[in-house]
């Protein structure tokens, strides 16, 4: 997983002791499942979100299977969960998702434009593969969602059409434009996509198409 616009990651690197650029290092918490197994015995039950900064299904998960182990523990303890990823590796764990009484699984899909996605999200699953994976989860009886954010340039109507029937809910959000993110936009002549006008217009088109198709949605951040 390497997301150039993940502003939270910039702060994580500051406190991790790594000098490498974000996306070029991973610290594996190999005892994560053991720690979680102890915590769920005394923790107050609530929704567990996998995950807020890093992707729970980054490539190393295929080897270490820590996300899968943690999900199995949460399911056994009857904790609700919400999984958000950019990787179709999540399909591997459909059998575990089905063990939950309450779970939602979704993909971050900030644009339907693959060229734009490759620019901002190198190393992630292609957009069309994520959309197909949403459909596979839906067919398996898993509640699904698409997180359309941080909203990037693209064709809103086409994106909504591709998600129709695959995502139970659409969440729309914008970028937090800290200095490091702004410089990336400027470098690629995308300053227009940082403006309130861009977000408002893209959101208006998304919402109009979502309403036309009677799809459930929420605008997380408004200008």
C-alpha positions in Angstrom: 0.0 0.0 0.0 1.3 3.4 -1.0 -1.0 6.3 -0.9 0.7 9.6 -1.8 -2.2 11.7 -0.3 -2.5 9.9 3.0 -1.7 12.9 5.2 -1.9 10.8 8.4 1.0 8.8 7.1 3.2 11.8 7.2 2.7 12.1 10.9 3.1 8.4 11.4 6.6 8.5 9.7 7.6 11.4 12.0 7.1 9.2 15.1 8.2 5.9 13.6 11.9 6.7 13.4 12.1 5.8 9.7 13.9 8.0 7.2 12.5 6.2 4.2 9.6 7.8 2.3 6.1 6.7 3.2 5.3 3.4 1.4 9.0 2.2 1.4 8.9 0.7 4.9 6.7 -1.5 7.0 6.9 -2.4 10.7 5.1 -5.7 11.3 3.5 -6.2 14.7 3.9 -10.0 14.6 2.2 -10.5 18.0 -0.9 -8.4 17.1 -3.3 -11.3 17.2 -2.0 -12.4 20.6 -2.4 -8.9 22.0 -5.9 -8.6 20.6 -7.0 -12.0 22.0 -6.1 -10.6 25.5 -7.8 -7.3 24.9 -11.2 -8.5 23.7 -11.7 -10.3 27.0 -11.9 -7.0 28.8 -12.7 -4.4 26.2 -16.1 -2.8 25.9 -17.8 -4.0 22.8 -17.8 -1.6 19.9 -17.2 -1.4 16.2 -13.5 -2.1 15.3 -12.3 -0.3 12.2 -9.6 -2.0 10.1 -7.9 0.4 9.6 -7.5 4.1 10.0 -4.0 4.9 8.8 -2.4 1.8 7.0 -4.2 -0.6 4.8 -5.2 -3.8 6.6 -4.6 -5.7 3.3 -1.2 -4.3 2.2 0.9 -6.9 0.3 2.7 -8.2 3.4 -0.7 -9.4 4.8 -0.5 -12.2 2.2 2.5 -13.6 4.1 1.8 -12.7 7.7 -2.0 -13.1 7.7 -2.3 -10.8 10.8 -5.5 -9.1 9.6 -7.1 -12.5 9.0 -6.1 -13.7 12.5 -7.4 -10.5 14.1 -10.7 -10.8 12.2 -11.1 -14.4 13.4 -10.6 -13.3 17.0 -13.1 -10.4 16.7 -15.7 -12.7 15.1 -15.4 -15.2 17.8 -15.8 -12.5 20.4 -18.8 -11.1 18.6 -17.3 -7.6 18.0 -18.8 -5.6 15.1 -16.2 -4.7 12.5 -15.7 -2.3 9.5 -13.0 -3.2 7.0 -11.7 -0.5 4.6 -9.0 -1.3 2.0 -7.7 -0.6 -1.5 -6.6 -4.2 -2.0 -8.6 -7.1 -3.5 -6.6 -9.4 -1.2 -9.6 -8.8 1.1 -11.5 -11.4 -1.0 -9.4 -14.1 0.5 -11.2 -13.6 3.8 -14.8 -13.8 2.7 -15.2 -17.0 4.8 -14.1 -15.0 7.9 -16.4 -12.1 7.1 -19.3 -14.5 7.0 -18.5 -15.5 10.7 -19.6 -12.0 11.8 -23.1 -11.0 12.9 -22.2 -7.4 12.1 -19.6 -6.4 9.6 -19.2 -4.0 6.6 -16.4 -4.3 4.1 -15.6 -1.5 1.7 -13.0 -0.1 -0.7 -11.6 3.4 -1.0 -12.3 4.5 -4.5 -11.4 8.2 -4.8 -11.9 8.3 -8.6 -12.9 6.2 -11.5 -9.9 7.4 -13.5 -7.2 4.7 -13.5 -4.5 7.2 -14.6 -5.3 9.5 -11.7 -5.4 6.5 -9.3 -2.0 5.3 -10.4 -0.6 8.8 -9.8 -2.0 9.1 -6.3 -2.1 5.5 -5.2 0.9 3.5 -6.6 0.9 -0.1 -5.5 -2.8 -0.4 -4.9 -5.3 -2.7 -6.7 -6.6 -1.1 -10.0 -10.0 0.6 -9.7 -11.8 -1.9 -11.9 -10.5 -4.7 -9.7 -11.8 -3.0 -6.5 -15.2 -2.5 -8.1 -15.4 -6.1 -9.1 -14.3 -7.1 -5.6 -17.2 -5.1 -4.2 -19.6 -7.0 -6.4 -18.1 -10.3 -5.2 -18.5 -9.3 -1.6 -22.1 -8.2 -2.2 -22.9 -11.5 -3.9 -21.5 -13.3 -0.9 -24.0 -11.6 1.3 -21.5 -9.1 2.9 -22.7 -5.5 3.5 -20.5 -3.3 1.4 -19.5 0.4 1.0 -17.4 2.6 -1.2 -15.4 5.4 0.3 -15.2 8.0 -2.4 -12.4 10.1 -0.9 -10.3 12.0 -0.8 -12.2 13.0 -3.9 -10.0 13.1 -7.0 -10.6 14.3 -10.5 -12.7 11.9 -12.7 -16.1 11.3 -14.1 -18.6 11.3 -11.2 -21.5 9.9 -13.1 -19.5 7.0 -14.6 -18.1 6.2 -11.1 -21.6 6.0 -9.6 -22.8 3.8 -12.4 -20.0 1.4 -11.8 -20.8 1.1 -8.1 -24.6 0.7 -8.6 -25.6 -2.7 -7.3 -22.2 -3.4 -5.7 -22.0 -0.9 -2.8 -24.7 -0.7 -0.2 -23.5 2.8 0.8 -21.4 5.5 -0.7 -19.3 7.9 1.6 -17.9 11.1 0.0 -15.0 13.0 1.5 -12.4 15.6 0.5 -8.7 16.1 1.0 -7.1 17.8 3.9 -4.6 19.9 2.0 -1.5 20.2 4.3 1.7 21.6 2.7 3.2 18.3 1.6 -0.1 17.4 -0.2 -0.4 20.8 -1.8 3.1 20.6 -3.2 2.2 17.3 -4.9 -0.9 18.8 -6.5 1.1 21.8 -7.7 3.8 19.6 -9.2 1.3 17.8 -11.3 -0.7 20.9 -12.3 -3.7 19.8 -10.3 -4.2 23.0 -8.2 -7.8 23.3 -9.4 -8.6 20.0 -7.6 -7.7 21.5 -4.3 -10.4 24.2 -4.4 -13.8 24.3 -2.7 -15.3 24.9 -6.1 -13.9 21.6 -7.4 -15.1 19.6 -4.4 -18.6 21.3 -4.5 -19.0 20.6 -8.2 -17.8 17.0 -8.1 -20.0 16.3 -5.0 -23.0 17.9 -6.7 -22.6 15.6 -9.7 -22.1 12.6 -7.5 -25.1 13.3 -5.3 -27.3 14.0 -8.3 -26.5 10.7 -9.9 -26.7 8.8 -6.6 -30.2 10.3 -6.0 -31.2 9.5 -9.5 -30.3 5.9 -9.0 -31.8 5.9 -5.4 -28.5 4.8 -3.9 -27.7 5.4 -0.2 -24.9 7.9 0.5 -23.4 10.4 2.9 -21.3 13.4 2.4 -18.8 13.2 5.2 -17.2 16.7 4.8 -19.0 19.7 3.5 -17.4 23.1 2.4 
